[in-house]
Amino acid sequence: MTLKLAMITTDTTDAEELGAWWARVTGAEIAETNDGWFVIVKGGSLPVTLAFQKVEDPTLGKNRLHLDLTTEDLEGATEHLLASGATLVERRGDENFAWHTLADPQGNEFCIAGEHAA
């Protein structure tokens, strides 16, 4: 038996809003909306499909699984994401390796680093 990663799903109280945000910041498209309860985002710079599932009660606390993204311009990407509605959690690392932890508009944390770090 072989398992393959099909998509990464995030619970949210507003699947359409959060799916649209991730589509916008990754250059992807919303492939399906399923009446707003399950939104699928594909394409753009995404190597896998992202999905956003509407739940009544969000999980509180730090997410146990998060996305690690890479970019050629860490500072420029961070500023773009902040202007798009993300919040900065912390700038981390040192002159040898740096990454930034941010949160999407619903508080789900993710990290970005320079492409050489991947």
Rosetta constraint file for C-alpha pairs under 8 A:
AtomPair CA 5 CA 48 HARMONIC 7.96 0.50
AtomPair CA 6 CA 48 HARMONIC 7.06 0.50
AtomPair CA 6 CA 49 HARMONIC 6.88 0.50
AtomPair CA 7 CA 48 HARMONIC 5.86 0.50
AtomPair CA 7 CA 49 HARMONIC 4.60 0.50
AtomPair CA 7 CA 50 HARMONIC 5.48 0.50
AtomPair CA 7 CA 51 HARMONIC 6.70 0.50
AtomPair CA 8 CA 48 HARMONIC 7.47 0.50
AtomPair CA 8 CA 49 HARMONIC 6.45 0.50
AtomPair CA 8 CA 50 HARMONIC 4.97 0.50
AtomPair CA 8 CA 51 HARMONIC 6.01 0.50
AtomPair CA 9 CA 50 HARMONIC 5.90 0.50
AtomPair CA 9 CA 51 HARMONIC 4.44 0.50
AtomPair CA 9 CA 52 HARMONIC 5.49 0.50
AtomPair CA 9 CA 53 HARMONIC 6.81 0.50
AtomPair CA 10 CA 50 HARMONIC 7.88 0.50
AtomPair CA 10 CA 51 HARMONIC 6.27 0.50
AtomPair CA 10 CA 52 HARMONIC 4.88 0.50
AtomPair CA 10 CA 53 HARMONIC 6.12 0.50
AtomPair CA 11 CA 15 HARMONIC 7.82 0.50
AtomPair CA 11 CA 52 HARMONIC 5.88 0.50
AtomPair CA 11 CA 53 HARMONIC 4.89 0.50
AtomPair CA 11 CA 54 HARMONIC 5.96 0.50
AtomPair CA 11 CA 55 HARMONIC 6.09 0.50
AtomPair CA 11 CA 58 HARMONIC 6.88 0.50
AtomPair CA 11 CA 59 HARMONIC 7.86 0.50
AtomPair CA 12 CA 18 HARMONIC 7.49 0.50
AtomPair CA 12 CA 52 HARMONIC 6.51 0.50
AtomPair CA 12 CA 53 HARMONIC 5.96 0.50
AtomPair CA 12 CA 54 HARMONIC 5.05 0.50
AtomPair CA 12 CA 55 HARMONIC 5.74 0.50
AtomPair CA 12 CA 58 HARMONIC 6.21 0.50
AtomPair CA 12 CA 106 HARMONIC 7.42 0.50
AtomPair CA 13 CA 54 HARMONIC 5.18 0.50
AtomPair CA 13 CA 55 HARMONIC 5.38 0.50
AtomPair CA 13 CA 56 HARMONIC 6.10 0.50
AtomPair CA 13 CA 57 HARMONIC 7.27 0.50
AtomPair CA 13 CA 58 HARMONIC 6.55 0.50
AtomPair CA 14 CA 18 HARMONIC 6.28 0.50
AtomPair CA 14 CA 36 HARMONIC 7.67 0.50
AtomPair CA 14 CA 37 HARMONIC 7.95 0.50
AtomPair CA 14 CA 54 HARMONIC 5.88 0.50
AtomPair CA 15 CA 19 HARMONIC 5.74 0.50
AtomPair CA 15 CA 36 HARMONIC 6.00 0.50
AtomPair CA 15 CA 37 HARMONIC 6.11 0.50
AtomPair CA 15 CA 38 HARMONIC 6.25 0.50
AtomPair CA 15 CA 39 HARMONIC 5.92 0.50
AtomPair CA 15 CA 52 HARMONIC 5.05 0.50
AtomPair CA 15 CA 53 HARMONIC 5.66 0.50
AtomPair CA 15 CA 54 HARMONIC 5.18 0.50
AtomPair CA 16 CA 20 HARMONIC 5.99 0.50
AtomPair CA 16 CA 33 HARMONIC 6.96 0.50
AtomPair CA 16 CA 36 HARMONIC 5.53 0.50
AtomPair CA 16 CA 37 HARMONIC 7.74 0.50
AtomPair CA 16 CA 38 HARMONIC 7.90 0.50
AtomPair CA 16 CA 39 HARMONIC 6.18 0.50
AtomPair CA 16 CA 52 HARMONIC 7.72 0.50
AtomPair CA 17 CA 21 HARMONIC 6.31 0.50
AtomPair CA 18 CA 22 HARMONIC 6.32 0.50
AtomPair CA 18 CA 52 HARMONIC 7.19 0.50
AtomPair CA 18 CA 105 HARMONIC 7.24 0.50
AtomPair CA 18 CA 106 HARMONIC 7.34 0.50
AtomPair CA 19 CA 23 HARMONIC 6.08 0.50
AtomPair CA 19 CA 30 HARMONIC 7.14 0.50
AtomPair CA 19 CA 39 HARMONIC 6.14 0.50
AtomPair CA 19 CA 40 HARMONIC 7.19 0.50
AtomPair CA 19 CA 41 HARMONIC 6.53 0.50
AtomPair CA 19 CA 51 HARMONIC 7.27 0.50
AtomPair CA 19 CA 52 HARMONIC 6.06 0.50
AtomPair CA 20 CA 24 HARMONIC 6.06 0.50
AtomPair CA 20 CA 30 HARMONIC 6.93 0.50
AtomPair CA 21 CA 25 HARMONIC 6.32 0.50
AtomPair CA 22 CA 26 HARMONIC 6.08 0.50
AtomPair CA 22 CA 28 HARMONIC 7.71 0.50
AtomPair CA 22 CA 41 HARMONIC 7.73 0.50
AtomPair CA 23 CA 27 HARMONIC 5.75 0.50
AtomPair CA 23 CA 28 HARMONIC 4.48 0.50
AtomPair CA 23 CA 29 HARMONIC 5.38 0.50
AtomPair CA 23 CA 30 HARMONIC 6.49 0.50
AtomPair CA 23 CA 41 HARMONIC 6.13 0.50
AtomPair CA 23 CA 42 HARMONIC 7.69 0.50
AtomPair CA 23 CA 44 HARMONIC 7.94 0.50
AtomPair CA 24 CA 28 HARMONIC 6.48 0.50
AtomPair CA 24 CA 29 HARMONIC 7.71 0.50
AtomPair CA 25 CA 81 HARMONIC 7.03 0.50
AtomPair CA 25 CA 84 HARMONIC 7.44 0.50
AtomPair CA 26 CA 44 HARMONIC 5.80 0.50
AtomPair CA 26 CA 45 HARMONIC 5.56 0.50
AtomPair CA 26 CA 46 HARMONIC 6.76 0.50
AtomPair CA 27 CA 43 HARMONIC 7.30 0.50
AtomPair CA 27 CA 44 HARMONIC 4.40 0.50
AtomPair CA 27 CA 45 HARMONIC 6.34 0.50
AtomPair CA 28 CA 41 HARMONIC 6.47 0.50
AtomPair CA 28 CA 42 HARMONIC 5.48 0.50
AtomPair CA 28 CA 43 HARMONIC 4.56 0.50
AtomPair CA 28 CA 44 HARMONIC 3.92 0.50
AtomPair CA 28 CA 45 HARMONIC 6.77 0.50
AtomPair CA 28 CA 46 HARMONIC 7.06 0.50
AtomPair CA 29 CA 41 HARMONIC 5.57 0.50
AtomPair CA 29 CA 42 HARMONIC 5.55 0.50
AtomPair CA 29 CA 43 HARMONIC 6.19 0.50
AtomPair CA 29 CA 44 HARMONIC 7.20 0.50
AtomPair CA 30 CA 39 HARMONIC 7.07 0.50
AtomPair CA 30 CA 40 HARMONIC 5.81 0.50
AtomPair CA 30 CA 41 HARMONIC 4.49 0.50
AtomPair CA 30 CA 42 HARMONIC 6.47 0.50
AtomPair CA 31 CA 39 HARMONIC 7.62 0.50
AtomPair CA 31 CA 40 HARMONIC 5.44 0.50
AtomPair CA 31 CA 41 HARMONIC 5.58 0.50
AtomPair CA 31 CA 42 HARMONIC 6.30 0.50
AtomPair CA 32 CA 38 HARMONIC 7.79 0.50
AtomPair CA 32 CA 39 HARMONIC 5.56 0.50
AtomPair CA 32 CA 40 HARMONIC 5.13 0.50
AtomPair CA 32 CA 41 HARMONIC 7.39 0.50
AtomPair CA 33 CA 37 HARMONIC 7.19 0.50
AtomPair CA 33 CA 38 HARMONIC 5.90 0.50
AtomPair CA 33 CA 39 HARMONIC 4.34 0.50
AtomPair CA 33 CA 40 HARMONIC 6.52 0.50
AtomPair CA 34 CA 38 HARMONIC 5.47 0.50
AtomPair CA 34 CA 39 HARMONIC 6.40 0.50
AtomPair CA 36 CA 54 HARMONIC 7.39 0.50
AtomPair CA 37 CA 52 HARMONIC 7.90 0.50
AtomPair CA 37 CA 53 HARMONIC 5.73 0.50
AtomPair CA 37 CA 54 HARMONIC 4.77 0.50
AtomPair CA 37 CA 55 HARMONIC 7.96 0.50
AtomPair CA 38 CA 51 HARMONIC 6.81 0.50
AtomPair CA 38 CA 52 HARMONIC 5.56 0.50
AtomPair CA 38 CA 53 HARMONIC 4.50 0.50
AtomPair CA 38 CA 54 HARMONIC 6.22 0.50
AtomPair CA 39 CA 51 HARMONIC 5.50 0.50
AtomPair CA 39 CA 52 HARMONIC 5.10 0.50
AtomPair CA 39 CA 53 HARMONIC 6.60 0.50
AtomPair CA 40 CA 49 HARMONIC 6.96 0.50
AtomPair CA 40 CA 50 HARMONIC 5.92 0.50
AtomPair CA 40 CA 51 HARMONIC 4.45 0.50
AtomPair CA 40 CA 52 HARMONIC 6.59 0.50
AtomPair CA 41 CA 49 HARMONIC 5.87 0.50
AtomPair CA 41 CA 50 HARMONIC 5.11 0.50
AtomPair CA 41 CA 51 HARMONIC 6.05 0.50
AtomPair CA 42 CA 46 HARMONIC 6.64 0.50
AtomPair CA 42 CA 48 HARMONIC 7.18 0.50
AtomPair CA 42 CA 49 HARMONIC 5.02 0.50
AtomPair CA 42 CA 50 HARMONIC 6.61 0.50
AtomPair CA 43 CA 47 HARMONIC 7.54 0.50
AtomPair CA 43 CA 49 HARMONIC 7.60 0.50
AtomPair CA 59 CA 63 HARMONIC 7.93 0.50
AtomPair CA 62 CA 108 HARMONIC 7.90 0.50
AtomPair CA 62 CA 109 HARMONIC 7.62 0.50
AtomPair CA 63 CA 108 HARMONIC 6.65 0.50
AtomPair CA 63 CA 109 HARMONIC 6.86 0.50
AtomPair CA 66 CA 108 HARMONIC 7.70 0.50
AtomPair CA 66 CA 109 HARMONIC 6.25 0.50
AtomPair CA 66 CA 110 HARMONIC 5.30 0.50
AtomPair CA 66 CA 111 HARMONIC 7.64 0.50
AtomPair CA 67 CA 109 HARMONIC 7.75 0.50
AtomPair CA 67 CA 110 HARMONIC 4.95 0.50
AtomPair CA 67 CA 111 HARMONIC 6.35 0.50
AtomPair CA 68 CA 110 HARMONIC 6.00 0.50
AtomPair CA 68 CA 111 HARMONIC 4.80 0.50
AtomPair CA 68 CA 112 HARMONIC 5.78 0.50
AtomPair CA 68 CA 113 HARMONIC 7.71 0.50
AtomPair CA 69 CA 110 HARMONIC 7.64 0.50
AtomPair CA 69 CA 111 HARMONIC 6.01 0.50
AtomPair CA 69 CA 112 HARMONIC 4.57 0.50
AtomPair CA 69 CA 113 HARMONIC 6.45 0.50
AtomPair CA 70 CA 74 HARMONIC 7.95 0.50
AtomPair CA 70 CA 112 HARMONIC 5.31 0.50
AtomPair CA 70 CA 113 HARMONIC 4.87 0.50
AtomPair CA 70 CA 114 HARMONIC 5.34 0.50
AtomPair CA 70 CA 115 HARMONIC 4.86 0.50
AtomPair CA 70 CA 117 HARMONIC 7.68 0.50
AtomPair CA 70 CA 118 HARMONIC 6.83 0.50
AtomPair CA 71 CA 77 HARMONIC 7.01 0.50
AtomPair CA 71 CA 112 HARMONIC 7.07 0.50
AtomPair CA 71 CA 113 HARMONIC 6.24 0.50
AtomPair CA 71 CA 114 HARMONIC 4.97 0.50
AtomPair CA 71 CA 115 HARMONIC 5.09 0.50
AtomPair CA 72 CA 114 HARMONIC 5.47 0.50
AtomPair CA 72 CA 115 HARMONIC 5.54 0.50
AtomPair CA 73 CA 77 HARMONIC 5.92 0.50
AtomPair CA 73 CA 114 HARMONIC 6.49 0.50
AtomPair CA 74 CA 78 HARMONIC 6.03 0.50
AtomPair CA 74 CA 99 HARMONIC 7.56 0.50
AtomPair CA 74 CA 112 HARMONIC 7.03 0.50
AtomPair CA 74 CA 113 HARMONIC 5.96 0.50
AtomPair CA 74 CA 114 HARMONIC 5.56 0.50
AtomPair CA 75 CA 79 HARMONIC 6.20 0.50
AtomPair CA 76 CA 80 HARMONIC 6.16 0.50
AtomPair CA 77 CA 81 HARMONIC 6.12 0.50
AtomPair CA 78 CA 82 HARMONIC 6.13 0.50
AtomPair CA 78 CA 100 HARMONIC 7.48 0.50
AtomPair CA 78 CA 112 HARMONIC 7.78 0.50
AtomPair CA 79 CA 83 HARMONIC 6.12 0.50
AtomPair CA 80 CA 84 HARMONIC 6.17 0.50
AtomPair CA 81 CA 85 HARMONIC 6.46 0.50
AtomPair CA 81 CA 86 HARMONIC 5.45 0.50
AtomPair CA 81 CA 87 HARMONIC 7.98 0.50
AtomPair CA 82 CA 86 HARMONIC 4.61 0.50
AtomPair CA 82 CA 87 HARMONIC 5.73 0.50
AtomPair CA 82 CA 88 HARMONIC 7.09 0.50
AtomPair CA 85 CA 104 HARMONIC 6.99 0.50
AtomPair CA 85 CA 105 HARMONIC 5.83 0.50
AtomPair CA 86 CA 102 HARMONIC 6.46 0.50
AtomPair CA 86 CA 103 HARMONIC 5.49 0.50
AtomPair CA 86 CA 104 HARMONIC 4.65 0.50
AtomPair CA 86 CA 105 HARMONIC 5.51 0.50
AtomPair CA 87 CA 102 HARMONIC 5.49 0.50
AtomPair CA 87 CA 103 HARMONIC 5.23 0.50
AtomPair CA 87 CA 104 HARMONIC 6.67 0.50
AtomPair CA 87 CA 105 HARMONIC 7.38 0.50
AtomPair CA 88 CA 100 HARMONIC 7.63 0.50
AtomPair CA 88 CA 101 HARMONIC 6.44 0.50
AtomPair CA 88 CA 102 HARMONIC 4.49 0.50
AtomPair CA 88 CA 103 HARMONIC 6.51 0.50
AtomPair CA 89 CA 100 HARMONIC 7.65 0.50
AtomPair CA 89 CA 101 HARMONIC 5.31 0.50
AtomPair CA 89 CA 102 HARMONIC 4.94 0.50
AtomPair CA 89 CA 103 HARMONIC 6.66 0.50
AtomPair CA 89 CA 109 HARMONIC 7.95 0.50
AtomPair CA 90 CA 100 HARMONIC 5.93 0.50
AtomPair CA 90 CA 101 HARMONIC 5.28 0.50
AtomPair CA 90 CA 102 HARMONIC 6.96 0.50
AtomPair CA 91 CA 98 HARMONIC 7.55 0.50
AtomPair CA 91 CA 99 HARMONIC 6.30 0.50
AtomPair CA 91 CA 100 HARMONIC 4.47 0.50
AtomPair CA 91 CA 101 HARMONIC 6.36 0.50
AtomPair CA 92 CA 98 HARMONIC 5.67 0.50
AtomPair CA 92 CA 99 HARMONIC 5.34 0.50
AtomPair CA 92 CA 100 HARMONIC 5.71 0.50
AtomPair CA 92 CA 101 HARMONIC 7.48 0.50
AtomPair CA 93 CA 97 HARMONIC 5.55 0.50
AtomPair CA 93 CA 98 HARMONIC 4.21 0.50
AtomPair CA 93 CA 99 HARMONIC 6.15 0.50
AtomPair CA 94 CA 98 HARMONIC 5.44 0.50
AtomPair CA 97 CA 117 HARMONIC 7.20 0.50
AtomPair CA 98 CA 113 HARMONIC 6.39 0.50
AtomPair CA 98 CA 114 HARMONIC 7.57 0.50
AtomPair CA 99 CA 111 HARMONIC 6.65 0.50
AtomPair CA 99 CA 112 HARMONIC 5.58 0.50
AtomPair CA 99 CA 113 HARMONIC 4.39 0.50
AtomPair CA 99 CA 114 HARMONIC 7.29 0.50
AtomPair CA 100 CA 111 HARMONIC 5.52 0.50
AtomPair CA 100 CA 112 HARMONIC 5.43 0.50
AtomPair CA 100 CA 113 HARMONIC 6.59 0.50
AtomPair CA 101 CA 109 HARMONIC 6.69 0.50
AtomPair CA 101 CA 110 HARMONIC 5.72 0.50
AtomPair CA 101 CA 111 HARMONIC 4.38 0.50
AtomPair CA 101 CA 112 HARMONIC 6.63 0.50
AtomPair CA 102 CA 109 HARMONIC 5.53 0.50
AtomPair CA 102 CA 110 HARMONIC 5.48 0.50
AtomPair CA 102 CA 111 HARMONIC 6.08 0.50
AtomPair CA 102 CA 112 HARMONIC 7.96 0.50
AtomPair CA 103 CA 107 HARMONIC 4.91 0.50
AtomPair CA 103 CA 108 HARMONIC 5.04 0.50
AtomPair CA 103 CA 109 HARMONIC 4.10 0.50
AtomPair CA 103 CA 110 HARMONIC 5.96 0.50
AtomPair CA 104 CA 108 HARMONIC 5.37 0.50
AtomPair CA 104 CA 109 HARMONIC 6.49 0.50
AtomPair CA 104 CA 110 HARMONIC 7.64 0.50
AtomPair CA 113 CA 117 HARMONIC 6.46 0.50
AtomPair CA 113 CA 118 HARMONIC 7.78 0.50
AtomPair CA 114 CA 118 HARMONIC 7.57 0.50
